[in-house]
Amino acid sequence: MGLTTKQIEAAKFGVGPSRVHDGMGLYLRLFSGGAKVFELRHRQSGKPGWITLGRFPEIGLRRARDLAGATRLMLERGMPAADLRVLLKLGKLETLDAALITQKPDMPGPVVTPSFREMAKIWFEQKSPGLRNGKHIQQNWTTIETYIFPHFGERKIDEISVGEVIAAIQPIWHSKHETAKRTLGRTKEIFALAKIRELRPDNPADFDTRIALGPVRNKKGHFGSLPYEQLPDFWAWLMAAPCDLQTRHLAMLMVLSAKRTKECRLARWEFFDLEAGIWTTPEDLMKMARVHRVPLSRQVSITLDNIALLSGDAPQLFAKAKNRSGVVSENAALNLVKRFDPAITGHGFRASFKTWARAQKRYERDAIEFALAHEPNALEAAYQREDLLEERAQLMQDWADFVTDGQDPVRLRDLASRDQR
């Protein structure tokens, strides 16, 4: 999963793995003394190894990714890892990076035209720091690696024709259309970068897809959701279902808050003002990159108190040290809700909430959309100066009362004190 600067600042030795993966072999290593060091996992001559890139915060995340990209490129071109370690210590990698990647014509030595794969790595290293979601970052690379490299990954960037690009995309254009569109878009960006750097005069991925690949009939899918009338039945089932307590409370929070699975899974205690009854999710966890506030219903407040008992001193609500992400996995919650109905998803509860809210005919449309953190259109955004928090407080309490039939969740602290008597 791709890291963020905030995650790096909050990371502590002993909480989760000692090395946290950012992607493409870049890791943040945590030491017991508090030091945080960027390292690159590599393999040269068949042997794995580590190269230290620098210490955080002396070098930031963006710079670490740049250094990792340049280091990988030089390793692939045959520079010994030992020499790179020396260059890094001397601070001379940036000079070599410019010589090897930008390929400026006025530099001494022959100008080597890169292969498509090499150009793709440069594109990816430039693009990935601007992407927020770790899964999305990896998808940018894996689609190119899976569908494009086998066709012309090793060919020189200036030798590839329009026909070859079409031949690479054609097999998945109809069967995996969304993947094909995104893969073609990324391929187009790679060739555009080559054109900007004057490595070729045109862009062979820039063509009319309807003519070259044929029209595709759009089929819009929706996340599986329960009719809102069944939510009380689901809640009653959830309260009694045999399962891990952390996973149960994750599902409870998802239903009651109508927030996305990721926003709940990765929530941290610092996001909550329990006295004011507000949950504020920062922009780096939000799909639309906008801070989102949620008023806490009575049932959510009790759920949070239970979660605090389960999470102990961990900064995350759903800490799970043995998991790679450091928190409860997304599949854990998904598999739990599918035990009630195999057709539904965690995200589908948001659709149930929206349908219920509209059916009540007493809540403003804007309040419902703010509750779901949907992006307003440009005109609406220009006039909106508040997020209707007070109005949404009643909306979220009414929703919680509907789902739970007005009942409060069992308080784990009460059970614990009862067991001690």
Buried (B, 14 or more C-beta within 10 A) or exposed (E): BBBBEEBBEEBEBEBBBEEBBBBBBBBBBBEEEEEBBBBBBBEBEEEEBBBEBBBBEEBBBEBBBBBBBBBBBBBEEEBEBEEBBEBBEEEEBEEBBEBBBEBEEEEEEEEEBBBBBBBBBBBBBBBBBEBBBBEEBBBBBEBBBEBBBEBBBEBBBBEBEBEBBBEBBEEBBEEBBEBBBBBBEBBBBBBBBBBEBEBBEEBBBBBEBEEBBEEBEEEEEEEBBBEBEBBBEBBBBBEEBEBEEBBBBBBBBBBBBBBBBBBBBBBBBEBBEEEEBBBEBBEBBBBEEBEBBBBBBBBBBBBBBBBBBBBEEBBBBBBBEEBEBBBBBBEBBBEBBBEBBEEBBBBBBBBBBBBBBEEEEEBEEBBBBBBBBEEBEEEEEEEEEEBBBEBBBBBBBBBBBBBBEEEEBEBBEEEEEEEEE
